[in-house]
């Protein structure tokens, strides 16, 4: 590129760069890390982990077995 083209397009380049910086179109690593932590916090407060789900499932299964035993005892006596 020659000097004339640079001078010709310099105002457009300056406007585009100022819009980019003014609207924060590029994210800094610090802002990205903060947003990542916010997302992880929201997800952990809303959803359960696979381990928690498996523990709950085994507890419910044990409760169902106990209820079935109680039902069998009640129906066999009557």
Helices and strands as residue ranges (DSSP letters): H 3-22, H 29-46, H 50-77
